[in-house]
């Protein structure tokens, strides 16, 4: 059976591929894309925090509250950026739809 550490390491490759395609496509809102990149920051912070928790406390990261909470802040910030980015894009899209509909109504189109 594959270990969780190996699975975690292997899961980075598809995620990096996603980031690469998302960046090149220019289809994602910029703020959301920054949030997806922020998830890598979370991973980069979590790994050394987990090692520190194991070495200094003899416990897993999840059992050292102050350290776990500090690492989770990066995930929370990433999620906030993703949500705000898509929210901004939706508001912009809805605004454009409204303008198009208004223009059609003023010209007598359906």
C-alpha positions, -999 to 999 in steps of 0.1 A, spaced: 0 0 0 12 35 -8 22 56 22 4 89 29 37 108 26 42 94 -9 6 101 -19 10 137 -7 42 142 -26 27 127 -58 -4 149 -55 17 180 -59 24 171 -96 -12 173 -108 -17 205 -87 13 221 -103 0 211 -137 -33 227 -128 -15 259 -118 5 259 -150 -25 255 -172 -46 280 -152 -19 306 -155 -13 301 -192 -51 301 -200 -57 335 -185 -93 322 -178 -92 324 -140 -97 356 -121 -63 369 -110 -72 371 -74 -85 335 -74 -53 324 -92 -33 341 -64 -53 321 -39 -45 288 -57 -9 297 -56 -13 306 -19 -22 269 -13 14 261 -22 25 285 4 3 266 29 20 234 19 54 250 21 47 262 56 29 230 68 58 206 60 84 223 82 58 230 109 49 193 110 86 184 112 91 209 140 60 195 159 74 160 157 110 169 167 102 193 195 70 180 209 69 144 198 34 149 184 18 154 150 11 189 138 -26 184 144 -19 179 181 1 211 186 -26 237 185 -6 269 183 15 255 155 -14 239 136 -34 271 138 -5 292 126 -1 269 95 -39 268 88 -39 307 86 -22 303 52 -49 279 39 -77 302 52 -61 332 34 -58 312 2 -94 302 4 -105 338 10 -86 350 -21 -101 322 -42 -137 331 -31 -131 368 -35 -116 363 -69 -146 343 -82 -171 366 -65 -155 396 -82 -157 378 -116 -193 368 -111 -202 404 -101 -184 417 -132 -201 390 -154 -236 398 -140 -230 435 -145 -221 429 -182 -251 407 -187 -274 434 -173 -259 460 -196 -264 437 -226 -300 430 -216 -306 467 -211 -292 475 -245 -313 449 -262 -345 462 -245 -337 498 -255 -333 486 -292 -365 465 -289 -348 431 -291 -356 401 -270 
